[in-house]
Amino acid sequence: MFKIKTIVLPLIISILIIGIFSGACYLSDVNNYKKAVASITIANIDLSRIPDGVYDGSYDVGYISAKAEVVVANGLIKTINLIEHQNERGSSAEVITDTIVKEQTIDVDAVTGATNSSKVIKKRLRMLSFKNNKMYPATKALLLFIIKDPFLRIIIR
């Protein structure tokens, strides 16, 4: 009886505390992820205003991230190479890049069953503001003004 009170009971309490803490951290991460995805807005871009070149970078909302390389020439998206796409169950969203190249617009329907991944990929492609890892000054000022959400992180390779 003495061993139960001195060894087993504190062990059970410790396990419960660790479990509750881990669950709370997970729920907080999920809540932040949902807020980040919900705050994604995607406006179409005027491709004629984007200089020819290779644009790359990544976009991350926690559980889903996309790293892509986009080739623009003569006001057209020539190719989209999805270098990396970390996702939960959204790998089916990767076909959206073919649709974007075909229709020459980022304003395409999300892939059913992979809506969040579709949004992250489209958001990454919307940010065609980086050329040769350098941001145009006007674009940088605009992004600094628009992106104030602490949950959204823009990581440039």
Buried (B, 14 or more C-beta within 10 A) or exposed (E): EEEEEEEEEEEEEEEEEEEEEEEEEEEEEEEBBBBBBEEBEBEEBEBEEBEEBBBBBBBBBBBBBBBBBBBBEEEEBEEBEBEEBBBEEBEBBBEBBEBBBEEEEBEBEBBEEBBBBBBBBBBBBBBBBBBEEEBBEEBEEEBEEEEEEEBBBBEEE
